[in-house]
Amino acid sequence: MAEKYEYKNEPDVELGTTEGDVEIRNCRRLIPQQGGEIIISGTLTVFGDLDIEGSLKCDRLVLKTRDRISVMGNLIATSGIDARKGSIEVDDNVDSRDIEVGASFRVGGDLNCVSAKSGASIKVQGNAVAQRLTGGASVKI
Protein backbone atom coordinates (compact mmCIF):
# COMPACT_ATOMS: atom_id res chain seq x y z
CA MET A 1 0.00 0.00 0.00
CA ALA A 2 1.26 3.48 -0.86
CA GLU A 3 2.15 5.88 1.90
CA LYS A 4 0.20 9.02 2.77
CA TYR A 5 2.02 12.22 3.66
CA GLU A 6 0.21 15.00 5.55
CA TYR A 7 1.20 18.65 5.93
CA LYS A 8 -0.83 20.99 8.18
CA ASN A 9 -0.71 24.72 8.93
CA GLU A 10 2.71 25.30 7.35
CA PRO A 11 3.32 28.47 5.32
CA ASP A 12 5.60 26.70 2.80
CA VAL A 13 5.81 22.99 1.91
CA GLU A 14 8.73 21.74 -0.22
CA LEU A 15 8.13 18.59 -2.26
CA GLY A 16 10.09 16.77 -4.93
CA THR A 17 9.15 13.34 -6.26
CA THR A 18 6.78 11.62 -3.81
CA GLU A 19 5.55 8.02 -3.93
CA GLY A 20 2.04 7.82 -2.50
CA ASP A 21 -0.69 10.30 -1.59
CA VAL A 22 -0.19 13.81 -0.23
CA GLU A 23 -2.66 15.80 1.87
CA ILE A 24 -2.18 19.55 2.34
CA ARG A 25 -4.28 21.35 5.00
CA ASN A 26 -4.15 25.13 5.40
CA CYS A 27 -0.73 25.61 3.84
CA ARG A 28 -0.05 28.66 1.71
CA ARG A 29 2.57 27.55 -0.86
CA LEU A 30 3.81 24.31 -2.40
CA ILE A 31 7.37 24.67 -3.69
CA PRO A 32 9.47 22.22 -5.78
CA GLN A 33 12.60 20.95 -3.99
CA GLN A 34 14.63 20.87 -7.21
CA GLY A 35 13.94 22.34 -10.61
CA GLY A 36 10.45 23.53 -11.38
CA GLU A 37 8.30 20.38 -11.07
CA ILE A 38 6.56 18.48 -8.27
CA ILE A 39 5.72 14.81 -9.00
CA ILE A 40 3.27 12.85 -6.84
CA SER A 41 2.52 9.23 -7.78
CA GLY A 42 -0.87 9.24 -6.04
CA THR A 43 -3.54 11.80 -5.13
CA LEU A 44 -2.89 15.35 -3.98
CA THR A 45 -5.73 16.39 -1.64
CA VAL A 46 -5.92 20.07 -0.70
CA PHE A 47 -7.90 21.84 2.06
CA GLY A 48 -7.68 25.66 1.78
CA ASP A 49 -6.08 28.09 -0.69
CA LEU A 50 -2.81 26.86 -2.22
CA ASP A 51 -0.28 28.44 -4.58
CA ILE A 52 1.87 25.85 -6.39
CA GLU A 53 5.10 27.45 -7.57
CA GLY A 54 6.08 25.47 -10.63
CA SER A 55 4.51 22.54 -12.48
CA LEU A 56 2.58 19.72 -10.85
CA LYS A 57 2.27 16.13 -12.08
CA CYS A 58 0.05 13.78 -10.09
CA ASP A 59 -2.43 10.94 -10.56
CA ARG A 60 -5.38 12.92 -9.18
CA LEU A 61 -5.92 16.44 -7.78
CA VAL A 62 -8.71 16.98 -5.24
CA LEU A 63 -9.73 20.32 -3.66
CA LYS A 64 -12.08 19.68 -0.73
CA THR A 65 -13.03 23.25 0.22
CA ARG A 66 -14.49 26.39 -1.40
CA ASP A 67 -11.04 27.77 -2.03
CA ARG A 68 -8.59 28.23 -4.92
CA ILE A 69 -5.60 26.34 -6.24
CA SER A 70 -3.19 28.35 -8.39
CA VAL A 71 -0.54 26.49 -10.41
CA MET A 72 2.33 28.64 -11.70
CA GLY A 73 3.31 26.19 -14.44
CA ASN A 74 1.78 23.10 -16.07
CA LEU A 75 -0.77 20.83 -14.41
CA ILE A 76 -0.89 17.13 -15.34
CA ALA A 77 -3.40 15.05 -13.36
CA THR A 78 -3.59 11.68 -15.12
CA SER A 79 -6.86 10.38 -13.62
CA GLY A 80 -8.66 13.68 -13.09
CA ILE A 81 -9.25 16.91 -11.19
CA ASP A 82 -12.05 17.23 -8.61
CA ALA A 83 -12.64 20.73 -7.21
CA ARG A 84 -16.44 20.62 -6.93
CA LYS A 85 -16.54 23.51 -4.48
CA GLY A 86 -13.56 25.63 -5.50
CA SER A 87 -11.59 27.27 -8.32
CA ILE A 88 -8.52 26.23 -10.32
CA GLU A 89 -6.13 28.65 -12.04
CA VAL A 90 -3.22 27.37 -14.15
CA ASP A 91 -0.67 29.68 -15.80
CA ASP A 92 0.38 27.20 -18.50
CA ASN A 93 -1.07 23.92 -19.87
CA VAL A 94 -3.51 21.42 -18.32
CA ASP A 95 -3.60 17.73 -19.25
CA SER A 96 -6.09 15.48 -17.46
CA ARG A 97 -8.89 12.99 -18.03
CA ASP A 98 -12.03 14.35 -16.33
CA ILE A 99 -12.13 17.81 -14.73
CA GLU A 100 -14.90 19.04 -12.42
CA VAL A 101 -14.66 22.52 -10.89
CA GLY A 102 -17.40 24.15 -8.80
CA ALA A 103 -16.50 27.76 -9.51
CA SER A 104 -14.13 29.11 -12.19
CA PHE A 105 -11.51 27.18 -14.18
CA ARG A 106 -8.84 29.26 -15.94
CA VAL A 107 -6.05 27.90 -18.16
CA GLY A 108 -3.31 30.25 -19.42
CA GLY A 109 -2.09 27.78 -22.08
CA ASP A 110 -3.64 24.73 -23.73
CA LEU A 111 -6.25 22.37 -22.29
CA ASN A 112 -6.24 18.65 -23.13
CA CYS A 113 -8.93 16.49 -21.48
CA VAL A 114 -11.86 14.16 -22.12
CA SER A 115 -14.35 16.41 -20.34
CA ALA A 116 -14.29 19.59 -18.27
CA LYS A 117 -17.22 20.91 -16.26
CA SER A 118 -17.34 24.16 -14.30
CA GLY A 119 -20.13 25.63 -12.20
CA ALA A 120 -19.17 29.16 -13.27
CA SER A 121 -16.83 29.62 -16.24
CA ILE A 122 -14.11 27.89 -18.23
CA LYS A 123 -11.53 30.21 -19.79
CA VAL A 124 -8.72 28.78 -21.97
CA GLN A 125 -6.25 31.23 -23.52
CA GLY A 126 -4.63 28.63 -25.79
CA ASN A 127 -6.14 25.68 -27.66
CA ALA A 128 -8.61 23.20 -26.16
CA VAL A 129 -8.91 19.52 -27.08
CA ALA A 130 -11.87 17.85 -25.35
CA GLN A 131 -14.93 15.75 -26.07
CA ARG A 132 -17.06 18.01 -23.87
CA LEU A 133 -16.67 21.39 -22.16
CA THR A 134 -19.50 22.62 -19.94
CA GLY A 135 -19.62 25.96 -18.10
CA GLY A 136 -22.49 27.17 -15.92
CA ALA A 137 -22.02 30.75 -17.10
CA SER A 138 -19.55 30.76 -20.00
CA VAL A 139 -16.90 28.85 -21.93
CA LYS A 140 -14.23 30.99 -23.65
CA ILE A 141 -11.45 29.56 -25.80
C-alpha positions, 0 to 999 in steps of 0.5 A: 500500500502506498504511503500518505504524507500530511502537511498541516498549517505550514506556510511553505511545503517543499516537495520533490518526487513523492511516492504515495498520496499527499494531503495539504491542510491550510498551507499557503505555498507548495514549492518544488525541492529541485527544478520547477516540477513536483511529481506525486505518484498518487492523489494530492488532496488540498484543504484551503487556498494553495499556490503551487510554484512550478509545475505539478504532475500527479495521478489525481488532484482533489480540492475539498473546500471552497477555495482556490488552487493556483498552479504557476506552471503546467498541471498534469493530473492523469486520472482527473481533477475534482474541485467541486466547491472551488476554483482552479487557475493554471498559468500554463497547460492542463492535461487530465482525463475528467475535470470538475470545478465548482466555480471558475476554471482558468487555463493560461495555455492549452487544455487537453482532457476528455471532459471539463465541467465548471459551475461558473466559467471555463476560460482557456487562452490557448487551444482546447482539445476535449470531447465536452466542455460545460460551463455554468455561465460561459466557456471561452477559448 
